[in-house]
């Protein structure tokens, strides 16, 4: 791993009622980050949890100065939490990952070989091996991928929904300043934006394990997520993203 070329890493963990799993994830990533990334920060975004998730992070932060907490005033959605955390990142590379540590943090090492000036602006995980995945979760995932390609994507995308993606700091600021989807289809919007902005994307195979306690609302996925896909496409057709991008450029 080219640690000298990428000396600092931001890790963003979106959370909602993760008090039962977050401590294990923090234990697993803390030692690794201290050993492999002397300069790092971990940003936990608490998306309106009611189970003491934020208090757990504050307790851990007393002995881990690189760990910080951002509290959302209420539950906005995973997309909103990821957006806020990634925009707050200050390191050279910004990674967001699931709070249940479904993909091992060590997967970042192979990703860093492809990101940076003259290479790729984003490296995204592809779940080539999914352990303990239920049949219905697989059906929902495949159905949404098909819909995303029919409604939103202008180019083929291997796996949009893997919760393990990293970006250069500049790319993270560009795409997350435009991203508007608060729910689970925010990943689809990220690819739409990267394609529109001609940001080169590299797909990296990762291992993914379904952890106990993982939740998926099948009714929401089938009825609300397609509405978000239509909204993304409509924003693209209406030029909303272009206007926001131009306004941001004018303010610099």
C-alpha positions in Angstrom: 0.0 0.0 0.0 1.3 3.4 -0.9 1.0 5.0 2.5 3.3 7.9 1.7 1.1 9.0 -1.3 -2.1 8.8 0.9 -1.0 9.8 4.4 -4.4 10.6 5.8 -7.8 8.9 5.8 -11.3 10.0 6.9 -13.7 7.2 7.8 -17.4 8.1 7.9 -19.8 5.9 9.8 -23.5 6.7 9.3 -25.5 5.3 12.3 -29.2 5.0 13.3 -29.9 3.0 16.5 -26.6 1.1 16.3 -25.8 0.9 20.0 -25.8 -3.0 19.8 -23.2 -3.2 17.0 -21.2 0.0 16.9 -18.9 -0.8 19.8 -17.7 -3.9 18.1 -17.1 -2.0 14.9 -15.1 0.7 16.7 -13.0 -1.9 18.4 -12.2 -3.6 15.1 -11.3 -0.5 13.2 -9.4 1.5 15.9 -6.4 -0.7 16.2 -6.1 -1.1 12.4 -6.3 2.7 11.8 -3.7 3.5 14.5 -1.3 0.9 13.0 -1.8 1.6 9.3 -2.9 5.3 9.1 -1.1 7.5 11.7 -3.1 10.4 10.4 -6.8 9.6 10.3 -10.2 10.7 11.6 -13.4 8.8 12.2 -16.6 10.7 11.9 -19.7 9.0 13.3 -22.9 10.7 12.1 -25.8 9.8 14.5 -29.0 10.1 12.4 -31.4 10.8 15.2 -30.8 7.6 17.2 -33.0 7.0 20.3 -30.9 4.1 21.8 -27.8 5.9 23.1 -25.7 5.5 20.0 -24.4 9.1 20.3 -23.5 8.6 24.0 -21.4 5.5 23.1 -19.4 7.5 20.6 -18.8 10.3 23.1 -17.5 7.8 25.6 -15.1 6.2 23.0 -13.9 9.7 21.9 -12.5 10.3 25.4 -9.7 7.9 24.7 -9.7 8.3 20.9 -9.1 11.9 19.9 -9.4 11.1 16.2 -13.0 10.0 16.8 -15.8 12.7 16.5 -19.6 12.7 16.6 -22.0 14.7 14.4 -25.6 14.6 15.7 -28.5 15.0 13.2 -31.5 16.7 14.9 -33.8 13.9 13.7 -33.7 10.8 11.5 -33.2 12.2 7.9 -31.9 9.0 6.3 -28.6 7.3 5.5 -28.0 9.5 2.5 -28.2 12.7 4.6 -25.9 11.2 7.2 -23.3 10.1 4.7 -23.4 13.5 3.0 -22.9 15.4 6.2 -20.0 13.2 7.3 -18.2 13.2 4.0 -18.5 17.0 3.6 -16.9 17.3 7.1 -14.0 15.1 6.2 -10.6 16.8 6.2 -8.2 14.0 5.1 -6.8 13.2 1.7 -9.1 10.2 1.2 -12.7 10.0 2.4 -14.2 6.5 3.0 -17.7 5.8 4.0 -18.6 2.3 5.4 -21.5 0.6 7.1 -21.7 0.8 10.9 -22.0 -3.0 11.1 -18.5 -3.5 9.5 -20.0 -5.7 6.8 -16.9 -5.1 4.6 -13.6 -5.3 6.5 -11.8 -2.0 6.9 -8.7 -3.7 5.5 -10.3 -3.6 2.1 -9.2 0.1 1.9 -5.6 -1.0 1.2 -6.2 -2.4 -2.2 -8.5 0.6 -3.0 -5.8 3.2 -2.3 -3.6 1.8 -5.1 -6.1 3.2 -7.6 -7.1 6.6 -6.2 -5.3 9.9 -6.6 -4.1 12.4 -9.2 -3.8 10.8 -12.7 -5.7 7.8 -11.6 -9.3 7.5 -10.3 -11.3 10.0 -8.3 -13.4 7.3 -6.7 -13.0 3.7 -5.9 -16.1 1.7 -5.0 -16.6 -1.7 -3.6 -18.3 -4.5 -5.5 -19.7 -7.3 -3.5 -18.3 -10.3 -5.4 -18.9 -12.5 -2.3 -21.9 -11.9 -0.1 -22.0 -14.1 2.9 -25.3 -15.0 4.7 -27.5 -12.9 2.4 -31.1 -13.8 2.4 -33.0 -14.7 -0.8 -35.4 -11.7 -0.4 -32.6 -9.2 0.2 -31.0 -10.4 -2.9 -34.2 -10.1 -4.9 -34.7 -6.5 -3.7 -31.2 -5.6 -4.5 -31.3 -7.0 -8.0 -34.7 -5.4 -8.6 -33.5 -1.9 -7.6 -30.3 -2.3 -9.7 -32.4 -3.0 -12.8 -34.7 0.0 -12.0 -31.7 2.2 -11.5 -30.3 1.3 -14.9 -33.7 1.8 -16.5 -34.5 5.1 -14.9 -31.3 6.8 -13.8 -28.0 5.5 -15.0 -26.5 6.7 -18.3 -23.7 4.2 -18.1 -23.5 0.6 -16.7 -22.8 0.3 -13.0 -21.5 -2.9 -11.5 -22.8 -2.5 -7.9 -24.2 0.8 -6.8 -25.4 -0.2 -3.3 -22.2 -1.5 -1.7 -21.7 0.5 1.5 -17.9 0.8 1.1 -16.8 3.6 -1.2 -13.8 6.0 -1.0 -13.1 9.3 -2.8 -10.3 11.8 -3.0 -11.1 14.7 -0.8 -11.8 17.1 -3.8 -14.1 14.6 -5.5 -16.0 14.0 -2.2 -16.6 17.7 -1.8 -17.8 18.1 -5.4 -20.3 15.2 -5.5 -21.6 15.5 -1.9 -22.2 19.2 -2.3 -24.6 18.3 -5.2 -26.1 15.1 -3.7 -29.7 15.6 -2.5 -31.2 12.2 -1.8 -31.6 11.6 1.9 -32.6 7.9 1.7 -31.0 4.7 0.5 -30.9 5.6 -3.2 -28.3 8.2 -2.5 -25.7 5.8 -3.9 -27.5 5.8 -7.2 -27.4 9.6 -7.2 -23.6 9.5 -6.5 -23.0 7.4 -9.6 -25.3 9.7 -11.7 -23.3 12.7 -10.5 -19.9 11.1 -11.1 -20.9 10.2 -14.6 -22.2 13.7 -15.3 -19.0 15.2 -13.9 -16.8 12.7 -15.8 -15.2 11.5 -12.6 -13.3 8.2 -13.3 -14.6 5.4 -11.1 -12.7 2.1 -10.3 -14.6 -1.0 -9.1 -12.8 -3.0 -6.5 -14.0 -6.5 -5.4 -14.7 -6.7 -1.7 -16.1 -9.3 0.7 -19.4 -8.5 2.3 -21.0 -10.3 5.3 -24.6 -9.8 6.4 -24.4 -9.1 10.1 -27.0 -10.0 12.8 -29.3 -7.1 13.3 -29.2 -5.7 9.8 -32.5 -4.2 8.8 -34.3 -3.7 5.5 -37.8 -2.4 5.0 -39.0 -4.3 2.0 -42.2 -2.2 1.6 -40.2 1.0 1.6 -37.7 -0.4 -1.0 -40.5 -1.5 -3.4 -42.6 1.7 -3.1 -40.5 4.7 -2.0 -37.1 3.9 -3.5 -38.4 4.0 -7.1 -39.9 7.4 -6.3 -36.4 8.6 -5.3 -35.0 7.2 -8.6 -37.5 9.2 -10.6 -36.6 12.3 -8.6 -32.9 11.8 -9.4 -33.7 11.5 -13.1 -36.0 14.5 -13.1 -33.3 16.7 -11.4 -30.9 15.6 -14.1 -33.4 16.4 -16.9 -34.4 19.7 -15.3 -30.7 20.8 -14.9 -31.0 21.1 -11.2 -27.5 19.7 -10.5 -26.0 21.9 -13.2 -27.5 25.1 -11.6 -26.3 24.2 -8.2 -22.8 23.4 -9.5 -22.7 26.8 -11.3 -23.8 28.6 -8.2 -21.2 26.9 -6.1 -18.5 27.8 -8.6 -19.6 31.4 -8.6 -19.2 31.6 -4.8 -15.6 30.4 -4.8 
